[in-house]
Amino acid sequence: MRPNPSHTMSSTAAARGRNAITRTVSTLLLAQLFASAIPSPTWAALGDSVSSITSDTQTLEASARLDARATYTVHELQTPTGTVIREFVAPSGVVFAVTWRGPFKPSMTLLLGQYFGDYAHAPRRPGSSRSRLIIEQPNLIVHAAGRMRSFAGVAFVPQLLPVNVVEADLQ
């Protein structure tokens, strides 16, 4: 008996289809494996512990500087791109404010951490524009301004501010 040519063609096409699917799945699994091996950027976001700042320095490949004040400590990180991120830490070891200044705006998701949802859904105050942002909520204050290659801002949680510390101190 002779094999049916159309049956042989469909078996070959089916085998090629299975091979293509297998290659695609293998590629996706490899991509997922590599993605999980790459460390994700983490830094001490608002409300986080001071202990994560050491990993921030390594993750951002930043140079670090420590400035102890009377009622809080400032951890300053300068990224290779020139952006300076300052994390203000209360005596309790909690980050109560962050500031940034430089040619690139940092990831607000990473800076604000658990407060990012409040930031994303907060109404903008009068005076906000495309280049200026003012958010003043009971649990989050954000003032930011920027234009191409020049961004600066401050974000803090009023309830976490140490005694006698005001926004003007967060420079």
C-alpha positions in Angstrom: 0.0 0.0 0.0 1.3 3.4 -0.9 1.2 6.2 1.7 -1.3 8.9 1.0 0.7 12.1 0.0 -1.8 14.4 1.6 -1.7 12.4 4.8 2.1 12.6 4.8 2.0 16.4 4.2 -0.4 17.0 7.0 1.7 14.9 9.4 4.8 16.8 8.4 3.0 20.1 8.8 1.7 19.0 12.2 5.2 18.0 13.3 6.5 21.4 12.2 3.7 23.2 14.1 4.5 21.2 17.3 8.2 22.0 16.9 7.4 25.7 16.5 5.2 25.6 19.6 7.9 23.8 21.6 10.5 26.3 20.5 8.2 29.2 21.4 7.5 27.8 24.9 11.2 27.0 25.4 12.1 30.6 24.5 9.5 32.0 26.8 10.7 29.8 29.7 14.3 30.9 29.1 13.3 34.5 29.0 11.4 34.1 32.3 14.4 32.4 33.8 16.7 35.2 32.8 14.3 37.9 33.9 14.0 36.3 37.4 17.8 36.2 37.7 18.2 39.9 37.1 17.9 41.8 40.4 15.0 44.3 40.4 15.8 47.8 41.5 14.9 48.4 45.2 15.5 51.3 47.4 14.2 52.6 50.6 10.9 54.0 49.7 8.7 56.1 51.9 7.8 54.1 55.1 10.5 51.5 54.5 13.4 50.6 56.8 16.8 52.2 56.6 18.3 48.8 56.2 17.4 48.7 52.5 19.5 51.7 51.7 22.7 49.7 51.4 21.1 47.6 48.7 20.0 50.8 47.0 23.6 52.0 46.6 24.6 48.7 45.0 21.5 48.4 42.8 21.8 52.0 41.5 25.5 51.8 41.2 25.4 55.0 43.2 27.9 56.7 45.3 26.6 57.2 48.9 27.1 59.9 51.5 25.7 60.0 55.0 24.8 63.3 56.7 23.7 63.0 60.4 21.5 65.8 61.6 20.1 66.5 65.1 16.7 64.8 64.5 17.3 62.7 61.4 19.9 61.2 59.1 20.1 61.9 55.3 21.4 59.1 53.0 22.4 60.7 49.7 22.8 58.5 46.6 24.2 59.9 43.4 23.5 57.8 40.3 25.9 57.5 37.4 23.4 59.5 35.3 23.7 62.4 37.7 20.4 62.2 39.6 20.8 62.7 43.4 18.3 60.9 45.6 18.2 61.8 49.3 16.4 59.6 51.7 15.6 61.1 55.1 15.5 58.6 58.0 13.9 59.2 61.4 15.6 58.0 64.6 13.1 55.1 64.5 14.9 53.9 61.3 12.0 54.7 58.9 12.3 56.7 55.7 10.0 59.7 56.2 10.9 61.7 53.1 12.7 61.4 49.8 14.0 64.2 47.5 15.4 64.0 44.0 17.3 66.4 41.7 18.9 65.7 38.4 18.7 65.2 34.6 16.4 62.2 34.9 13.3 61.7 37.0 13.5 58.6 39.2 10.9 55.9 39.2 8.1 57.2 41.4 6.8 53.7 42.0 10.1 52.8 43.6 10.6 56.1 45.5 7.1 56.2 47.0 6.7 52.4 47.6 3.5 51.8 49.5 2.4 55.4 49.0 2.5 55.2 45.2 -1.3 54.3 45.0 -2.1 57.5 47.0 0.2 59.5 44.6 -1.4 58.0 41.5 -5.0 58.6 42.5 -4.5 62.0 44.3 -6.1 65.0 42.8 -3.6 67.7 41.7 -3.8 71.0 43.6 -4.4 74.3 41.9 -1.1 75.5 40.5 -0.2 72.1 39.1 0.7 72.0 35.4 2.6 69.9 32.9 5.9 71.0 34.5 4.8 71.4 38.1 3.1 68.9 40.4 1.5 69.7 43.8 -0.2 66.9 45.8 -1.2 67.6 49.3 -3.1 64.8 51.0 -3.3 64.0 54.7 -1.0 61.0 54.3 1.3 62.2 51.5 2.8 65.5 50.3 4.5 65.7 46.9 5.9 68.8 45.3 7.8 68.3 42.0 8.9 70.3 39.0 10.7 69.5 35.9 11.5 70.0 32.3 13.7 68.1 30.0 17.0 67.1 31.8 16.1 69.0 34.9 13.8 67.3 37.5 13.4 68.0 41.2 11.0 67.1 43.9 10.2 66.2 47.5 7.8 63.6 48.8 7.1 63.0 52.5 4.6 61.5 54.9 3.5 64.2 57.4 2.8 61.6 60.2 6.3 60.3 60.0 8.1 63.6 60.2 10.2 63.9 63.4 9.3 66.6 65.9 10.4 70.1 64.7 11.1 69.0 61.1 9.3 71.0 58.4 9.3 70.7 54.6 11.8 73.5 54.3 14.3 71.3 56.1 14.1 68.6 53.4 16.6 69.9 51.0 
